[in-house]
Amino acid sequence: MCIIFGLSSLHGSSVPGRFSTLGHFVLYAVLGALYLWTLPVGGRRWTVVLVAVALASLYGVTDEFHQSFVPGRMPDPVDWLVDTAGALAAVLLAEGLRRLVARRAAPATLER
């Protein structure tokens, strides 16, 4: 989150144009995955998945609001959608990999 905040604090002319969309996607993918990794797992795994995406998306909203105070920057709803998409993609990928590993690690059931 500190890295995202720092990059969002850069003056508008300091940000490479091509970096913007890919940068948003990748940084928020990492943030979403970190949320998923650090949130406590209760009884419902999908609740944790949704909370991880929601928290990353909410931080994306605050990031866009922060940019409204930075010279040469402005909030962009499309950036927020890219942020949320990055978090969602990473969280779903991580959860899918976790399920795959858990399924392969489970002992095979004995035939009757």
N, C-alpha and C positions, 0 to 999 in steps of 0.2 A: 504494500500500500504506500510505503514511503517512496518507492521508485516511481510509482504511478503519479503520486503527488508532485514529486520533483520534475518529472517530464511535463506534467500539466502546467507547471509554473514557468516553463520556457516561453519567451516572447514568441509570438506567432511566426515571425520571420525565421526563427531558429529551428523550426520543425520541418524536416523534409516531407514533401507532399506525399510521396509513395509510402512512407513509413506509417502514416496516420492510420489507415484501415487495418493493415496487417499488424501494426504495433498494438492497436486497441485489442484486436482479436487474441493475439498471443499473450499479452500481459493479463488480460482478464481470464484467459484459459488457465494460466498459472494460478491466478488468485482463486478461481473456482475450485481447482484441484486441491489447493492448500486448505481452503475451507472444508472441503469434503474430508480431507485427511485429518484435520484437527477437531472437527465437531464430534461430540460424544455420540456413540451409536446406541440408540435406545432400541425399543422393540420393533420399530418400523424403519427399515432402511431407506425406503423411498422418501420418507419425511426428511431425513438427513440430506438426501440428494436435492430435494426441493429447497430446503433451507440454504444449502451451499450456493445454489444458483441465485436465490433471492438476495442473499447477502452481497454477493459479487455485483449483482445488478443494482442494488441500492447504493453500493459504493460508486458505481458508474454514474448514477444520478448526482451524487455529491461532487464527483469529479467534474462533471459538466457544469454544475453550478459554480464550482471553484474557478473554472476557466472564464467565466463571465467577468471576473475581476482581473484577469491577466491581459495586459495590452497586446493587441493583435490576435487575441483568441476570442472565440464565442462558443456558447453551448450549442451542441448539435444533437438533435434526437437520433439521427442516424448513427452517430458514434456510440450513443448509449445502446442502441439495438445491436451494434457489432460487439460491444462489451458483453452484453447478455448472451449473445450467440456464442462467443468464445468460451464463456463460463459454462454454458449448457453443453457445448461440444466436449469440453474436457471432462466435466463431471460424468456425463453419460459414458464416455470412453473409459474412464477410470472405473466406474461401477461395473461396466460390462467386463472389463479385464478381471476385476475382483471376483465376479461371479464365475467366470471361466476357470480361473485358478482354483477357486473353492470347489467347483464341480470336479475338476481333474484330480484334486487332492483327496477327495472323499473316497473312502474304500469302496471297492466294487461290491455290489450286493451278490451274495451267493445264489447260484441257481438252485432251484428246488427240484 
